[in-house]
């Protein structure tokens, strides 16, 4: 309290400027009060071993999943990368302190575990940096290190060209999937992606009872950030899914069925869901047959849905709700148009005919 009165700053402000925790500052002040000639308060190597902190952070993430504060998919993403970091440290620097981590070491870890030897995208690198920032925030708040060093890991700004599917390419995609095993299921999953804008994990996890045929609504539970939402069911999708259910040995939609909509064990039980990787592989196979779609991913169908809604005049705040975005700015990224679509929008809808203006000028 003496500090607050003398320099008119709170302990929180002081800690923020110094980049240390309140507990560390109070421990230092206490030590100085008891022994004026005590050793330096914050030696540069102070901090727990990085491997120890990573293991504690993994335990923390599991707890967050158990109380619905993190999604299972988020946990998988974080845990897979943390395992790679831990494996690298065990083999190369097992005694490294948590506050000694930096981007140079991160780049070594990424390079070391890159079996395919392909360059990572900026978005992937940003994801890894974000995980490291989250780990270091946890370490600082839990006093495993006395300094907040998240600033060592930078998130690069990206401006990617939109990757959505053109309308005239969709019939070609549907024609291609007719060649695959169980084409009725492949077609239904592609149509579901196109007409809902759902994430691939949501398509994998949706259950029969969540596809509410009676009220023409689709319920998405425990999605990203463990948020629930309700999205509209378009008539075309309803017809497609009901036909798929019949072909997958569920003659009538059952509102009480707790089984998965897209299931490997087709029938009325449906306890074995189609894994995310299977849906991703379906899109990979489509890419092989259609070279001009060589860059699409399952997420491209989500972008396609958003752009289609925008072209039909649906307001962006409604698209945000359907897609389940926490920030409307994210929706703006999804609805970014290709150059040809921008050109057509201007050409077809520009309110003033230039030719009349030019003729008028020429006559004058």
Secondary structure as UniProt FT lines:
FT   HELIX           2..7
FT   HELIX           11..18
FT   HELIX           22..34
FT   TURN            36..37
FT   TURN            44..45
FT   HELIX           50..66
FT   TURN            67..68
FT   HELIX           72..92
FT   TURN            94..95
FT   HELIX           98..100
FT   HELIX           103..112
FT   TURN            115..116
FT   HELIX           122..141
FT   TURN            142..143
FT   HELIX           150..152
FT   HELIX           167..177
FT   TURN            178..179
FT   TURN            181..182
FT   HELIX           183..196
FT   HELIX           200..205
FT   HELIX           208..210
FT   STRAND          211..212
FT   TURN            213..216
FT   STRAND          217..220
FT   HELIX           224..226
FT   STRAND          229..232
FT   HELIX           235..247
FT   TURN            248..249
FT   TURN            255..256
FT   TURN            266..269
FT   HELIX           276..289
FT   HELIX           291..293
FT   TURN            294..295
FT   HELIX           298..311
FT   TURN            312..313
FT   HELIX           316..323
FT   HELIX           328..334
FT   HELIX           339..349
FT   HELIX           354..363
//
